[in-house]
Amino acid sequence: MAAPLQLPFHTTHSEERLIADLLRTGEIRQPGFRKNMTEPEYLKRQAISTAAQFIAHLEVILFPQEMALRQKRQKKLAPLNCSFLRTHSDASLETATLTLQAKIRNAEEYSELLRRLTQFDFAEWQKYCESERCDAD
């Protein structure tokens, strides 16, 4: 069993579990991965100072294709996102499902929400996700 993580930044329990899972995956692929990735000098060179940055860094190293697909999806969804609206796509990258989270504070934001939603072409989004899924297979 691996020793407890000693990282130079705070981690929540869920972040610590996620980091441990990612490091285990890396260790399976390349012996010494955990040791190399958690070296203080390595973290400093990579400018990693938070658990979220470290998780994102590990995901890019371990799953580059999936991360590239997620970035493309984020770019496609950018026209929907604004200060009062956040859009999330299916984390598994298997469906075109969207989750919208809005916090409307006034009539202008409501009008802007409607404008963004009516301008977004969901059928085009579905086609994009289907072609992306075919590419990933």
N, CA, C and O atoms as CSV, one atom per row, in Angstrom:
chain,resi,resn,atom,element,x,y,z
A,1,MET,N,N,0.841,-1.181,0.000
A,1,MET,CA,C,0.000,0.000,0.000
A,1,MET,C,C,0.885,1.243,0.000
A,1,MET,O,O,1.891,1.301,0.707
A,2,ALA,N,N,0.506,2.220,-0.788
A,2,ALA,CA,C,1.303,3.445,-0.932
A,2,ALA,C,C,1.197,4.299,0.327
A,2,ALA,O,O,0.192,4.283,1.038
A,3,ALA,N,N,2.260,5.038,0.572
A,3,ALA,CA,C,2.280,5.955,1.717
A,3,ALA,C,C,1.291,7.092,1.464
A,3,ALA,O,O,0.960,7.384,0.315
A,4,PRO,N,N,0.817,7.739,2.540
A,4,PRO,CA,C,-0.104,8.862,2.357
A,4,PRO,C,C,0.549,9.957,1.503
A,4,PRO,O,O,1.763,10.161,1.541
A,5,LEU,N,N,-0.281,10.639,0.748
A,5,LEU,CA,C,0.228,11.716,-0.108
A,5,LEU,C,C,0.767,12.859,0.728
A,5,LEU,O,O,0.139,13.291,1.695
A,6,GLN,N,N,1.921,13.336,0.348
A,6,GLN,CA,C,2.524,14.511,0.976
A,6,GLN,C,C,2.658,15.569,-0.116
A,6,GLN,O,O,3.655,15.600,-0.837
A,7,LEU,N,N,1.666,16.422,-0.233
A,7,LEU,CA,C,1.678,17.441,-1.268
A,7,LEU,C,C,1.834,18.821,-0.641
A,7,LEU,O,O,1.400,19.035,0.491
A,8,PRO,N,N,2.450,19.764,-1.362
A,8,PRO,CA,C,2.707,21.089,-0.795
A,8,PRO,C,C,1.505,22.036,-0.879
A,8,PRO,O,O,1.674,23.255,-0.844
A,9,PHE,N,N,0.299,21.484,-0.989
A,9,PHE,CA,C,-0.912,22.299,-1.032
A,9,PHE,C,C,-2.045,21.521,-0.374
A,9,PHE,O,O,-1.975,20.301,-0.227
A,10,HIS,N,N,-3.078,22.237,0.015
A,10,HIS,CA,C,-4.224,21.626,0.685
A,10,HIS,C,C,-5.038,20.786,-0.297
A,10,HIS,O,O,-5.199,21.164,-1.458
A,11,THR,N,N,-5.545,19.660,0.166
A,11,THR,CA,C,-6.463,18.846,-0.630
A,11,THR,C,C,-7.649,18.460,0.228
A,11,THR,O,O,-7.499,18.169,1.414
A,12,THR,N,N,-8.831,18.456,-0.375
A,12,THR,CA,C,-10.002,17.926,0.315
A,12,THR,C,C,-9.912,16.401,0.256
A,12,THR,O,O,-9.062,15.852,-0.446
A,13,HIS,N,N,-10.777,15.729,0.984
A,13,HIS,CA,C,-10.766,14.260,0.955
A,13,HIS,C,C,-11.084,13.747,-0.448
A,13,HIS,O,O,-10.460,12.794,-0.915
A,14,SER,N,N,-12.054,14.374,-1.126
A,14,SER,CA,C,-12.398,13.902,-2.471
A,14,SER,C,C,-11.273,14.189,-3.455
A,14,SER,O,O,-11.008,13.371,-4.336
A,15,GLU,N,N,-10.603,15.341,-3.325
A,15,GLU,CA,C,-9.453,15.629,-4.190
A,15,GLU,C,C,-8.335,14.629,-3.934
A,15,GLU,O,O,-7.692,14.151,-4.869
A,16,GLU,N,N,-8.109,14.319,-2.677
A,16,GLU,CA,C,-7.054,13.364,-2.331
A,16,GLU,C,C,-7.347,11.988,-2.924
A,16,GLU,O,O,-6.442,11.325,-3.432
A,17,ARG,N,N,-8.614,11.553,-2.862
A,17,ARG,CA,C,-8.994,10.263,-3.449
A,17,ARG,C,C,-8.788,10.277,-4.963
A,17,ARG,O,O,-8.261,9.324,-5.536
A,18,LEU,N,N,-9.208,11.368,-5.602
A,18,LEU,CA,C,-9.064,11.474,-7.054
A,18,LEU,C,C,-7.589,11.480,-7.456
A,18,LEU,O,O,-7.199,10.797,-8.403
A,19,ILE,N,N,-6.782,12.239,-6.748
A,19,ILE,CA,C,-5.339,12.273,-7.025
A,19,ILE,C,C,-4.732,10.887,-6.838
A,19,ILE,O,O,-3.936,10.439,-7.664
A,20,ALA,N,N,-5.101,10.210,-5.762
A,20,ALA,CA,C,-4.570,8.858,-5.508
A,20,ALA,C,C,-4.957,7.907,-6.642
A,20,ALA,O,O,-4.135,7.102,-7.078
A,21,ASP,N,N,-6.200,7.993,-7.123
A,21,ASP,CA,C,-6.639,7.140,-8.238
A,21,ASP,C,C,-5.839,7.440,-9.503
A,21,ASP,O,O,-5.414,6.525,-10.208
A,22,LEU,N,N,-5.638,8.717,-9.783
A,22,LEU,CA,C,-4.867,9.094,-10.973
A,22,LEU,C,C,-3.415,8.632,-10.865
A,22,LEU,O,O,-2.837,8.145,-11.837
A,23,LEU,N,N,-2.837,8.786,-9.685
A,23,LEU,CA,C,-1.449,8.341,-9.492
A,23,LEU,C,C,-1.327,6.827,-9.618
A,23,LEU,O,O,-0.331,6.333,-10.145
A,24,ARG,N,N,-2.328,6.082,-9.141
A,24,ARG,CA,C,-2.323,4.619,-9.289
A,24,ARG,C,C,-2.378,4.238,-10.776
A,24,ARG,O,O,-1.675,3.331,-11.222
A,25,THR,N,N,-3.212,4.935,-11.519
A,25,THR,CA,C,-3.307,4.678,-12.962
A,25,THR,C,C,-1.965,4.945,-13.629
A,25,THR,O,O,-1.509,4.157,-14.457
A,26,GLY,N,N,-1.342,6.046,-13.270
A,26,GLY,CA,C,-0.035,6.379,-13.833
A,26,GLY,C,C,1.025,5.366,-13.464
A,26,GLY,O,O,1.878,5.026,-14.283
A,27,GLU,N,N,0.974,4.887,-12.243
A,27,GLU,CA,C,1.959,3.906,-11.760
A,27,GLU,C,C,1.814,2.587,-12.524
A,27,GLU,O,O,2.808,1.913,-12.792
A,28,ILE,N,N,0.586,2.222,-12.871
A,28,ILE,CA,C,0.363,0.996,-13.663
A,28,ILE,C,C,1.010,1.146,-15.034
A,28,ILE,O,O,1.615,0.208,-15.554
A,29,ARG,N,N,0.875,2.334,-15.610
A,29,ARG,CA,C,1.424,2.578,-16.951
A,29,ARG,C,C,2.935,2.755,-16.943
A,29,ARG,O,O,3.632,2.335,-17.866
A,30,GLN,N,N,3.425,3.384,-15.887
A,30,GLN,CA,C,4.863,3.703,-15.836
A,30,GLN,C,C,5.343,3.648,-14.386
A,30,GLN,O,O,5.016,4.538,-13.601
A,31,PRO,N,N,6.112,2.621,-14.015
A,31,PRO,CA,C,6.630,2.547,-12.649
A,31,PRO,C,C,7.405,3.828,-12.301
A,31,PRO,O,O,8.177,4.339,-13.112
A,32,GLY,N,N,7.185,4.329,-11.094
A,32,GLY,CA,C,7.846,5.555,-10.655
A,32,GLY,C,C,7.035,6.811,-10.941
A,32,GLY,O,O,7.449,7.915,-10.588
A,33,PHE,N,N,5.882,6.647,-11.578
A,33,PHE,CA,C,5.045,7.793,-11.943
A,33,PHE,C,C,4.668,8.624,-10.720
A,33,PHE,O,O,4.806,9.847,-10.727
A,34,ARG,N,N,4.192,7.955,-9.672
A,34,ARG,CA,C,3.758,8.663,-8.459
A,34,ARG,C,C,4.907,9.491,-7.878
A,34,ARG,O,O,4.740,10.667,-7.555
A,35,LYS,N,N,6.059,8.865,-7.753
A,35,LYS,CA,C,7.208,9.560,-7.167
A,35,LYS,C,C,7.595,10.768,-8.005
A,35,LYS,O,O,7.833,11.851,-7.471
A,36,ASN,N,N,7.657,10.581,-9.324
A,36,ASN,CA,C,8.047,11.678,-10.210
A,36,ASN,C,C,7.044,12.835,-10.184
A,36,ASN,O,O,7.434,14.002,-10.152
A,37,MET,N,N,5.768,12.505,-10.198
A,37,MET,CA,C,4.729,13.537,-10.269
A,37,MET,C,C,4.566,14.311,-8.963
A,37,MET,O,O,4.097,15.450,-8.975
A,38,THR,N,N,4.944,13.712,-7.846
A,38,THR,CA,C,4.739,14.377,-6.558
A,38,THR,C,C,6.007,15.026,-6.008
A,38,THR,O,O,6.004,15.555,-4.896
A,39,GLU,N,N,7.087,14.987,-6.782
A,39,GLU,CA,C,8.330,15.654,-6.353
A,39,GLU,C,C,8.071,17.159,-6.239
A,39,GLU,O,O,7.547,17.756,-7.180
A,40,PRO,N,N,8.419,17.779,-5.127
A,40,PRO,CA,C,8.197,19.221,-4.961
A,40,PRO,C,C,8.800,20.071,-6.085
A,40,PRO,O,O,8.192,21.050,-6.518
A,41,GLU,N,N,9.986,19.699,-6.552
A,41,GLU,CA,C,10.617,20.466,-7.637
A,41,GLU,C,C,9.828,20.354,-8.938
A,41,GLU,O,O,9.703,21.327,-9.682
A,42,TYR,N,N,9.298,19.161,-9.207
A,42,TYR,CA,C,8.486,18.962,-10.415
A,42,TYR,C,C,7.232,19.831,-10.345
A,42,TYR,O,O,6.881,20.516,-11.305
A,43,LEU,N,N,6.566,19.791,-9.193
A,43,LEU,CA,C,5.347,20.589,-9.019
A,43,LEU,C,C,5.644,22.081,-9.181
A,43,LEU,O,O,4.851,22.821,-9.763
A,44,LYS,N,N,6.782,22.508,-8.666
A,44,LYS,CA,C,7.184,23.908,-8.767
A,44,LYS,C,C,7.458,24.284,-10.230
A,44,LYS,O,O,7.018,25.337,-10.692
A,45,ARG,N,N,8.180,23.430,-10.955
A,45,ARG,CA,C,8.479,23.700,-12.373
A,45,ARG,C,C,7.208,23.775,-13.208
A,45,ARG,O,O,7.125,24.551,-14.160
A,46,GLN,N,N,6.230,22.970,-12.849
A,46,GLN,CA,C,4.970,22.941,-13.590
A,46,GLN,C,C,3.998,24.033,-13.120
A,46,GLN,O,O,2.900,24.169,-13.660
A,47,ALA,N,N,4.410,24.802,-12.118
A,47,ALA,CA,C,3.578,25.880,-11.539
A,47,ALA,C,C,2.260,25.326,-10.998
A,47,ALA,O,O,1.197,25.916,-11.194
A,48,ILE,N,N,2.348,24.193,-10.321
A,48,ILE,CA,C,1.172,23.557,-9.718
A,48,ILE,C,C,1.146,23.918,-8.245
A,48,ILE,O,O,2.024,23.520,-7.479
A,49,SER,N,N,0.130,24.676,-7.855
A,49,SER,CA,C,0.048,25.125,-6.463
A,49,SER,C,C,-1.291,24.820,-5.808
A,49,SER,O,O,-1.521,25.196,-4.658
A,50,THR,N,N,-2.185,24.134,-6.542
A,50,THR,CA,C,-3.475,23.750,-5.956
A,50,THR,C,C,-3.808,22.315,-6.363
A,50,THR,O,O,-3.257,21.779,-7.324
A,51,ALA,N,N,-4.705,21.721,-5.621
A,51,ALA,CA,C,-5.139,20.356,-5.942
A,51,ALA,C,C,-5.830,20.323,-7.300
A,51,ALA,O,O,-5.626,19.384,-8.070
A,52,ALA,N,N,-6.641,21.326,-7.606
A,52,ALA,CA,C,-7.347,21.364,-8.896
A,52,ALA,C,C,-6.356,21.410,-10.062
A,52,ALA,O,O,-6.549,20.733,-11.071
A,53,GLN,N,N,-5.306,22.202,-9.920
A,53,GLN,CA,C,-4.278,22.268,-10.967
A,53,GLN,C,C,-3.578,20.919,-11.123
A,53,GLN,O,O,-3.300,20.482,-12.239
A,54,PHE,N,N,-3.300,20.269,-10.007
A,54,PHE,CA,C,-2.610,18.984,-10.041
A,54,PHE,C,C,-3.489,17.928,-10.704
A,54,PHE,O,O,-3.005,17.144,-11.520
A,55,ILE,N,N,-4.763,17.901,-10.365
A,55,ILE,CA,C,-5.698,16.946,-10.966
A,55,ILE,C,C,-5.767,17.176,-12.472
A,55,ILE,O,O,-5.679,16.225,-13.248
A,56,ALA,N,N,-5.924,18.424,-12.888
A,56,ALA,CA,C,-5.990,18.740,-14.321
A,56,ALA,C,C,-4.704,18.320,-15.028
A,56,ALA,O,O,-4.749,17.787,-16.137
A,57,HIS,N,N,-3.572,18.556,-14.398
A,57,HIS,CA,C,-2.274,18.187,-14.969
A,57,HIS,C,C,-2.177,16.670,-15.148
A,57,HIS,O,O,-1.766,16.190,-16.205
A,58,LEU,N,N,-2.552,15.927,-14.123
A,58,LEU,CA,C,-2.496,14.467,-14.209
A,58,LEU,C,C,-3.439,13.944,-15.295
A,58,LEU,O,O,-3.082,13.030,-16.039
A,59,GLU,N,N,-4.634,14.517,-15.388
A,59,GLU,CA,C,-5.593,14.076,-16.404
A,59,GLU,C,C,-5.057,14.316,-17.814
A,59,GLU,O,O,-5.230,13.474,-18.695
A,60,VAL,N,N,-4.411,15.453,-18.030
A,60,VAL,CA,C,-3.843,15.745,-19.354
A,60,VAL,C,C,-2.740,14.749,-19.694
A,60,VAL,O,O,-2.643,14.291,-20.833
A,61,ILE,N,N,-1.916,14.416,-18.718
A,61,ILE,CA,C,-0.827,13.460,-18.959
A,61,ILE,C,C,-1.372,12.051,-19.205
A,61,ILE,O,O,-0.929,11.357,-20.120
A,62,LEU,N,N,-2.332,11.638,-18.385
A,62,LEU,CA,C,-2.835,10.264,-18.453
A,62,LEU,C,C,-3.873,10.045,-19.544
A,62,LEU,O,O,-3.957,8.956,-20.112
A,63,PHE,N,N,-4.658,11.066,-19.840
A,63,PHE,CA,C,-5.773,10.928,-20.787
A,63,PHE,C,C,-5.777,12.078,-21.799
A,63,PHE,O,O,-6.746,12.836,-21.851
A,64,PRO,N,N,-4.735,12.225,-22.592
A,64,PRO,CA,C,-4.646,13.396,-23.477
A,64,PRO,C,C,-5.777,13.499,-24.504
A,64,PRO,O,O,-6.256,14.599,-24.779
A,65,GLN,N,N,-6.208,12.375,-25.073
A,65,GLN,CA,C,-7.279,12.430,-26.068
A,65,GLN,C,C,-8.595,12.874,-25.449
A,65,GLN,O,O,-9.307,13.704,-26.014
A,66,GLU,N,N,-8.916,12.318,-24.284
A,66,GLU,CA,C,-10.157,12.691,-23.620
A,66,GLU,C,C,-10.148,14.168,-23.214
A,66,GLU,O,O,-11.162,14.858,-23.328
A,67,MET,N,N,-9.007,14.638,-22.745
A,67,MET,CA,C,-8.913,16.043,-22.341
A,67,MET,C,C,-9.055,16.964,-23.550
A,67,MET,O,O,-9.670,18.026,-23.453
A,68,ALA,N,N,-8.492,16.565,-24.681
A,68,ALA,CA,C,-8.634,17.360,-25.902
A,68,ALA,C,C,-10.107,17.421,-26.319
A,68,ALA,O,O,-10.598,18.477,-26.719
A,69,LEU,N,N,-10.811,16.285,-26.224
A,69,LEU,CA,C,-12.235,16.273,-26.552
A,69,LEU,C,C,-13.023,17.167,-25.596
A,69,LEU,O,O,-13.925,17.887,-26.026
A,70,ARG,N,N,-12.697,17.131,-24.324
A,70,ARG,CA,C,-13.401,17.990,-23.352
A,70,ARG,C,C,-13.164,19.464,-23.650
A,70,ARG,O,O,-14.081,20.279,-23.548
A,71,GLN,N,N,-11.931,19.805,-24.020
A,71,GLN,CA,C,-11.639,21.200,-24.346
A,71,GLN,C,C,-12.415,21.646,-25.579
A,71,GLN,O,O,-12.902,22.776,-25.628
A,72,LYS,N,N,-12.534,20.776,-26.568
A,72,LYS,CA,C,-13.321,21.113,-27.756
A,72,LYS,C,C,-14.784,21.330,-27.383
A,72,LYS,O,O,-15.428,22.256,-27.877
A,73,ARG,N,N,-15.303,20.470,-26.509
A,73,ARG,CA,C,-16.690,20.638,-26.065
A,73,ARG,C,C,-16.870,21.965,-25.329
A,73,ARG,O,O,-17.856,22.669,-25.548
A,74,GLN,N,N,-15.939,22.300,-24.475
A,74,GLN,CA,C,-16.037,23.567,-23.749
A,74,GLN,C,C,-16.048,24.747,-24.708
A,74,GLN,O,O,-16.777,25.720,-24.511
A,75,LYS,N,N,-15.235,24.647,-25.741
A,75,LYS,CA,C,-15.182,25.720,-26.735
A,75,LYS,C,C,-16.520,25.842,-27.467
A,75,LYS,O,O,-17.003,26.949,-27.705
A,76,LYS,N,N,-17.117,24.698,-27.824
A,76,LYS,CA,C,-18.421,24.697,-28.502
A,76,LYS,C,C,-19.516,25.282,-27.615
A,76,LYS,O,O,-20.459,25.899,-28.110
A,77,LEU,N,N,-19.386,25.087,-26.301
A,77,LEU,CA,C,-20.414,25.570,-25.371
A,77,LEU,C,C,-20.167,26.998,-24.901
A,77,LEU,O,O,-21.012,27.578,-24.219
A,78,ALA,N,N,-19.038,27.563,-25.250
A,78,ALA,CA,C,-18.682,28.909,-24.791
A,78,ALA,C,C,-19.764,29.953,-25.063
A,78,ALA,O,O,-19.982,30.809,-24.206
A,79,PRO,N,N,-20.458,29.932,-26.215
A,79,PRO,CA,C,-21.489,30.949,-26.441
A,79,PRO,C,C,-22.650,30.903,-25.438
A,79,PRO,O,O,-23.345,31.902,-25.249
A,80,LEU,N,N,-22.855,29.768,-24.807
A,80,LEU,CA,C,-23.918,29.667,-23.803
A,80,LEU,C,C,-23.481,30.233,-22.452
A,80,LEU,O,O,-24.301,30.795,-21.725
A,81,ASN,N,N,-22.229,30.092,-22.115
A,81,ASN,CA,C,-21.748,30.468,-20.789
A,81,ASN,C,C,-21.595,31.977,-20.637
A,81,ASN,O,O,-21.173,32.676,-21.558
A,82,CYS,N,N,-21.948,32.455,-19.453
A,82,CYS,CA,C,-21.760,33.869,-19.107
A,82,CYS,C,C,-21.764,33.964,-17.579
A,82,CYS,O,O,-21.731,32.940,-16.897
A,83,SER,N,N,-21.803,35.163,-17.050
A,83,SER,CA,C,-21.687,35.334,-15.596
A,83,SER,C,C,-22.821,34.666,-14.825
A,83,SER,O,O,-22.626,34.263,-13.678
A,84,PHE,N,N,-23.991,34.543,-15.427
A,84,PHE,CA,C,-25.129,33.962,-14.705
A,84,PHE,C,C,-25.551,32.586,-15.231
A,84,PHE,O,O,-26.508,32.002,-14.722
A,85,LEU,N,N,-24.856,32.066,-16.236
A,85,LEU,CA,C,-25.220,30.772,-16.813
A,85,LEU,C,C,-23.978,29.912,-17.006
A,85,LEU,O,O,-23.002,30.345,-17.619
A,86,ARG,N,N,-24.022,28.696,-16.480
A,86,ARG,CA,C,-22.952,27.720,-16.653
A,86,ARG,C,C,-23.538,26.493,-17.334
A,86,ARG,O,O,-24.606,26.005,-16.963
A,87,THR,N,N,-22.826,26.014,-18.323
A,87,THR,CA,C,-23.261,24.851,-19.076
A,87,THR,C,C,-22.228,23.747,-18.904
A,87,THR,O,O,-21.026,23.981,-19.029
A,88,HIS,N,N,-22.708,22.546,-18.618
A,88,HIS,CA,C,-21.835,21.388,-18.451
A,88,HIS,C,C,-22.306,20.293,-19.392
A,88,HIS,O,O,-23.505,20.071,-19.556
A,89,SER,N,N,-21.351,19.612,-20.008
A,89,SER,CA,C,-21.699,18.494,-20.880
A,89,SER,C,C,-21.425,17.183,-20.157
A,89,SER,O,O,-20.815,17.159,-19.088
A,90,ASP,N,N,-21.879,16.112,-20.752
A,90,ASP,CA,C,-21.706,14.773,-20.197
A,90,ASP,C,C,-20.220,14.490,-19.975
A,90,ASP,O,O,-19.441,14.465,-20.928
A,91,ALA,N,N,-19.833,14.279,-18.733
A,91,ALA,CA,C,-18.426,14.061,-18.389
A,91,ALA,C,C,-17.875,12.780,-19.006
A,91,ALA,O,O,-16.666,12.664,-19.207
A,92,SER,N,N,-18.738,11.826,-19.308
A,92,SER,CA,C,-18.275,10.571,-19.903
A,92,SER,C,C,-17.994,10.723,-21.398
A,92,SER,O,O,-17.420,9.829,-22.019
A,93,LEU,N,N,-18.398,11.858,-21.973
A,93,LEU,CA,C,-18.234,12.146,-23.410
A,93,LEU,C,C,-19.021,11.172,-24.273
A,93,LEU,O,O,-18.703,10.997,-25.449
A,94,GLU,N,N,-20.050,10.531,-23.707
A,94,GLU,CA,C,-20.814,9.528,-24.454
A,94,GLU,C,C,-22.128,10.045,-25.010
A,94,GLU,O,O,-22.677,9.448,-25.936
A,95,THR,N,N,-22.646,11.143,-24.468
A,95,THR,CA,C,-23.936,11.657,-24.926
A,95,THR,C,C,-23.852,13.161,-25.162
A,95,THR,O,O,-22.865,13.808,-24.811
A,96,ALA,N,N,-24.906,13.702,-25.762
A,96,ALA,CA,C,-24.989,15.142,-26.012
A,96,ALA,C,C,-25.705,15.863,-24.869
A,96,ALA,O,O,-26.066,17.032,-25.003
A,97,THR,N,N,-25.909,15.178,-23.761
A,97,THR,CA,C,-26.628,15.747,-22.631
A,97,THR,C,C,-25.959,17.012,-22.112
A,97,THR,O,O,-24.743,17.055,-21.924
A,98,LEU,N,N,-26.769,18.037,-21.884
A,98,LEU,CA,C,-26.284,19.285,-21.304
A,98,LEU,C,C,-26.986,19.529,-19.976
A,98,LEU,O,O,-28.167,19.223,-19.815
A,99,THR,N,N,-26.247,20.079,-19.040
A,99,THR,CA,C,-26.818,20.528,-17.777
A,99,THR,C,C,-26.587,22.033,-17.716
A,99,THR,O,O,-25.458,22.511,-17.821
A,100,LEU,N,N,-27.677,22.763,-17.544
A,100,LEU,CA,C,-27.597,24.220,-17.471
A,100,LEU,C,C,-27.866,24.658,-16.042
A,100,LEU,O,O,-28.791,24.174,-15.390
A,101,GLN,N,N,-27.049,25.573,-15.572
A,101,GLN,CA,C,-27.231,26.116,-14.238
A,101,GLN,C,C,-27.263,27.638,-14.380
A,101,GLN,O,O,-26.281,28.256,-14.793
A,102,ALA,N,N,-28.409,28.231,-14.031
A,102,ALA,CA,C,-28.558,29.677,-14.188
A,102,ALA,C,C,-28.952,30.322,-12.865
A,102,ALA,O,O,-29.683,29.745,-12.059
A,103,LYS,N,N,-28.449,31.525,-12.669
A,103,LYS,CA,C,-28.831,32.320,-11.509
A,103,LYS,C,C,-29.218,33.701,-12.046
A,103,LYS,O,O,-28.375,34.580,-12.225
A,104,ILE,N,N,-30.496,33.857,-12.291
A,104,ILE,CA,C,-31.029,35.072,-12.908
A,104,ILE,C,C,-31.401,36.065,-11.815
A,104,ILE,O,O,-32.167,35.746,-10.906
A,105,ARG,N,N,-30.849,37.278,-11.915
A,105,ARG,CA,C,-31.084,38.298,-10.891
A,105,ARG,C,C,-31.957,39.451,-11.368
A,105,ARG,O,O,-32.447,40.234,-10.554
A,106,ASN,N,N,-32.158,39.565,-12.683
A,106,ASN,CA,C,-32.968,40.687,-13.177
A,106,ASN,C,C,-33.505,40.373,-14.571
A,106,ASN,O,O,-33.165,39.347,-15.161
A,107,ALA,N,N,-34.347,41.264,-15.089
A,107,ALA,CA,C,-34.989,41.059,-16.393
A,107,ALA,C,C,-33.986,41.032,-17.534
A,107,ALA,O,O,-34.178,40.300,-18.505
A,108,GLU,N,N,-32.917,41.820,-17.435
A,108,GLU,CA,C,-31.912,41.830,-18.495
A,108,GLU,C,C,-31.215,40.465,-18.599
A,108,GLU,O,O,-30.982,39.960,-19.697
A,109,GLU,N,N,-30.894,39.891,-17.465
A,109,GLU,CA,C,-30.256,38.576,-17.481
A,109,GLU,C,C,-31.213,37.520,-18.029
A,109,GLU,O,O,-30.800,36.608,-18.745
A,110,TYR,N,N,-32.481,37.649,-17.692
A,110,TYR,CA,C,-33.473,36.712,-18.208
A,110,TYR,C,C,-33.560,36.818,-19.727
A,110,TYR,O,O,-33.589,35.802,-20.421
A,111,SER,N,N,-33.601,38.030,-20.239
A,111,SER,CA,C,-33.648,38.242,-21.691
A,111,SER,C,C,-32.393,37.692,-22.363
A,111,SER,O,O,-32.464,37.079,-23.428
A,112,GLU,N,N,-31.254,37.916,-21.733
A,112,GLU,CA,C,-29.986,37.412,-22.281
A,112,GLU,C,C,-29.960,35.887,-22.269
A,112,GLU,O,O,-29.455,35.268,-23.205
A,113,LEU,N,N,-30.496,35.285,-21.224
A,113,LEU,CA,C,-30.587,33.821,-21.151
A,113,LEU,C,C,-31.400,33.293,-22.323
A,113,LEU,O,O,-30.979,32.362,-23.009
A,114,LEU,N,N,-32.569,33.892,-22.553
A,114,LEU,CA,C,-33.419,33.457,-23.660
A,114,LEU,C,C,-32.707,33.633,-25.002
A,114,LEU,O,O,-32.797,32.767,-25.872
A,115,ARG,N,N,-32.005,34.747,-25.168
A,115,ARG,CA,C,-31.274,34.997,-26.415
A,115,ARG,C,C,-30.215,33.918,-26.641
A,115,ARG,O,O,-30.106,33.371,-27.738
A,116,ARG,N,N,-29.440,33.616,-25.607
A,116,ARG,CA,C,-28.387,32.606,-25.737
A,116,ARG,C,C,-28.968,31.226,-26.049
A,116,ARG,O,O,-28.431,30.495,-26.881
A,117,LEU,N,N,-30.049,30.882,-25.388
A,117,LEU,CA,C,-30.662,29.569,-25.614
A,117,LEU,C,C,-31.255,29.457,-27.013
A,117,LEU,O,O,-31.127,28.415,-27.655
A,118,THR,N,N,-31.902,30.514,-27.491
A,118,THR,CA,C,-32.505,30.439,-28.826
A,118,THR,C,C,-31.448,30.451,-29.923
A,118,THR,O,O,-31.681,29.908,-31.004
A,119,GLN,N,N,-30.301,31.054,-29.671
A,119,GLN,CA,C,-29.232,31.070,-30.677
A,119,GLN,C,C,-28.427,29.777,-30.703
A,119,GLN,O,O,-27.751,29.487,-31.690
A,120,PHE,N,N,-28.493,29.008,-29.640
A,120,PHE,CA,C,-27.737,27.758,-29.582
A,120,PHE,C,C,-28.466,26.697,-30.401
A,120,PHE,O,O,-29.658,26.466,-30.196
A,121,ASP,N,N,-27.770,26.061,-31.311
A,121,ASP,CA,C,-28.346,25.039,-32.181
A,121,ASP,C,C,-28.092,23.663,-31.563
A,121,ASP,O,O,-27.017,23.086,-31.728
A,122,PHE,N,N,-29.097,23.147,-30.851
A,122,PHE,CA,C,-28.920,21.876,-30.158
A,122,PHE,C,C,-28.750,20.721,-31.147
A,122,PHE,O,O,-28.008,19.778,-30.874
A,123,ALA,N,N,-29.430,20.790,-32.287
A,123,ALA,CA,C,-29.281,19.732,-33.291
A,123,ALA,C,C,-27.829,19.682,-33.786
A,123,ALA,O,O,-27.276,18.600,-33.985
A,124,GLU,N,N,-27.227,20.833,-33.979
A,124,GLU,CA,C,-25.817,20.897,-34.388
A,124,GLU,C,C,-24.921,20.320,-33.286
A,124,GLU,O,O,-23.958,19.606,-33.568
A,125,TRP,N,N,-25.249,20.637,-32.032
A,125,TRP,CA,C,-24.512,20.102,-30.884
A,125,TRP,C,C,-24.585,18.573,-30.874
A,125,TRP,O,O,-23.574,17.903,-30.663
A,126,GLN,N,N,-25.781,18.023,-31.101
A,126,GLN,CA,C,-25.942,16.572,-31.126
A,126,GLN,C,C,-25.109,15.946,-32.249
A,126,GLN,O,O,-24.468,14.916,-32.042
A,127,LYS,N,N,-25.115,16.558,-33.427
A,127,LYS,CA,C,-24.312,16.047,-34.549
A,127,LYS,C,C,-22.831,16.069,-34.185
A,127,LYS,O,O,-22.098,15.115,-34.444
A,128,TYR,N,N,-22.411,17.165,-33.587
A,128,TYR,CA,C,-21.002,17.282,-33.186
A,128,TYR,C,C,-20.630,16.174,-32.198
A,128,TYR,O,O,-19.602,15.516,-32.355
A,129,CYS,N,N,-21.462,15.973,-31.189
A,129,CYS,CA,C,-21.176,14.946,-30.173
A,129,CYS,C,C,-21.151,13.554,-30.781
A,129,CYS,O,O,-20.317,12.728,-30.408
A,130,GLU,N,N,-22.056,13.286,-31.713
A,130,GLU,CA,C,-22.085,11.978,-32.357
A,130,GLU,C,C,-20.821,11.762,-33.196
A,130,GLU,O,O,-20.244,10.675,-33.169
A,131,SER,N,N,-20.390,12.772,-33.930
A,131,SER,CA,C,-19.169,12.629,-34.733
A,131,SER,C,C,-17.954,12.492,-33.822
A,131,SER,O,O,-17.027,11.739,-34.124
A,132,GLU,N,N,-17.960,13.212,-32.720
A,132,GLU,CA,C,-16.874,13.119,-31.744
A,132,GLU,C,C,-16.800,11.714,-31.153
A,132,GLU,O,O,-15.716,11.154,-30.993
A,133,ARG,N,N,-17.956,11.156,-30.832
A,133,ARG,CA,C,-18.002,9.807,-30.263
A,133,ARG,C,C,-17.495,8.787,-31.269
A,133,ARG,O,O,-16.794,7.846,-30.897
A,134,CYS,N,N,-17.843,8.962,-32.543
A,134,CYS,CA,C,-17.345,8.052,-33.585
A,134,CYS,C,C,-15.837,8.149,-33.689
A,134,CYS,O,O,-15.155,7.134,-33.832
A,135,ASP,N,N,-15.308,9.366,-33.617
A,135,ASP,CA,C,-13.861,9.562,-33.675
A,135,ASP,C,C,-13.167,8.899,-32.495
A,135,ASP,O,O,-12.088,8.327,-32.647
A,136,ALA,N,N,-13.781,8.975,-31.323
A,136,ALA,CA,C,-13.179,8.409,-30.116
A,136,ALA,C,C,-13.174,6.895,-30.145
A,136,ALA,O,O,-12.268,6.261,-29.604
A,137,ASP,N,N,-14.190,6.311,-30.777
A,137,ASP,CA,C,-14.256,4.840,-30.873
A,137,ASP,C,C,-13.162,4.377,-31.774
A,137,ASP,O,O,-13.019,3.177,-32.006
